[in-house]
Amino acid sequence: SIKLVTKTPDRPSRVQNVSGACMLVRRDAFEKLNGFDTRFFLYYEEIDFCMRATQKGYKVYYNPDIEVRHFIAKSSSENRESFFFNLYYNKLLFIKKHFSYPFYLTGYLLIIIGILLRIFVSSIAGLVTYRKHLLRLSKSLIFVLIKIIKNRYR
């Protein structure tokens, strides 16, 4: 199982996965694992890679002595629809690849419900507070919801 919340170790430690923004992998290990799964775009590729590495007997470590600045979501911050679609779609792809169909179906339904709740809350908040960015967010999420539903079996 994947831990949803983790603590950052204060000394070099084995961990379940690390950020792809700063990942050091031996070339032979990377090649044996066939690199990153190209079906993932921007999100979950490193989690998938670390899971496959662990399954093949490799160990994943985190070293707090190394510092890298990663500006999260800078690659997709300009396009909300792209950001949310890739985030949700790749989460579902990851679940589908590594877990049972009932687990995938549960995750799919929870993501759909979550998107619907975000649409509802951002729409209401946008209307009540007259904040256009919240209304734009709800509009973006409607498009994302449609794309997630259309791409379910991809």
N, C-alpha and C positions, 0 to 999 in steps of 0.2 A: 504494500500500500504506500501511497505517497503522503507524506506529512504536509498538511496545508500551511502550518505555521511552524517555523523553526527558529531557534536561537542561533545567533552568530557565535561560534566557538571563540574563546579567547586565546587558544593555542592551536597549532596544527592538529586537525582531527579528521577522522573518517566521517563523511556525510553521505546523504542519499544522492544529492545532485548539487551542481554549482552553476552559476550564471555563465551562459555562453559568451557574455561580453568579455570575460577574462578566463579562458580555459586553456590549460596547457595539457596537451595529449601527445604521447609518444607516437611517432609516425606509424610504426608497425601495428600498434594497437588501433589507431584510427583506420588504417587500411583493413585490418582483420574484421573490424566492425562495419565496414563499408561506409565510413563517414557518417555525415548527417543524413537523415531521411529527407529527401528533397520535397516530399509532400507537405512538410511543415514550412510555413513562411512566417518568419519573425518570432513566433512564439511556440514554445514547447519543444523545439528541436534539441535543445541541450538536455532537457529532462528525459526525453526519449533516448538520447545518446547515453546519458549516465545510467539509465535503467538497463539498457542493452549491455553496457560495459560490465555492470555489476552481475548481470545474469551470466556473463561469460567468464566470471572470476576476477575481473579487474577491480581495483579499489579506487574510490573517489575520495579525494581529500580537499579540505579547505585550509588555506594558510592565511591567517589574519595579519601576518607581517607584510604581505604584499597589498599595496593599495592601488586601486584603479577607480577612476571616476567614470561612472556610466550614467549618461543622461537618459533616463528611462523614457521610452515612447517617442523619442525625438525623430525616429525614422517614420513614424506614422501620426505624429501629433497634428499635422495639418489637415488630415482627412479622418474625421471621427468614424465615418462608416467603415473605412478600411481598417482602422485600429480595432474597433469592436468586432467586426466580422472575423478578422484573423485571430483575435484572441479567443472568441467563442468557438469558431470552427476548428481551430487547432487543438483546443481543449477536448472537443468531441472526438477528433481524429485520434488523439492520444489515448483516450479512454477506449475507443473502439479497437485500437491496435493491441492494447495490453490487458484488457479486462473482458469479462463475459458480456454477452449480449444483454442480459437483464441489467447488468451494471451500467452499460452504455445507454440503454433505454431510460433508466432512471436519471442518469446525468443529462441526457437530452431533454427530458421533461423538466428537470429542475432549471436548466439554462433557459428554456422557453418561458417558464413561469417567471424567472428572474428578469428576463428582458421585458416581459409584459408589465411587471411591477415597476421597473425603471421608467417605462413609457408613461404609465399612469402617474407616478409620483412627479416626474419632471414636467408633465403636462399640467397637472394641477398646480404645482409650485410656480410654473411659468405664468399661468393665468392669474393666480392670486397675487403674485409679486410683480407682475408686468416685466419679467426678465426674459428677454427674447432668446438669450443663449440657452435657457432651459427648454423653450419651445423648439429651438433648432435641434437640441439634443434628443428630444422625444421623436422628432421627425427622422433624424438619423437612425435612431433605434428601430423605428418602424421598418425602414429599408433593410436594416441588418436582420431583423426578425424574418422578413420575407426571404432574404438570401439564405439564411440558416435553414429554413424549412425547405426551400427549393434544392439545396445542396446536401440534404440529409444522407442520401445514399451514395454520394460521390466517392 
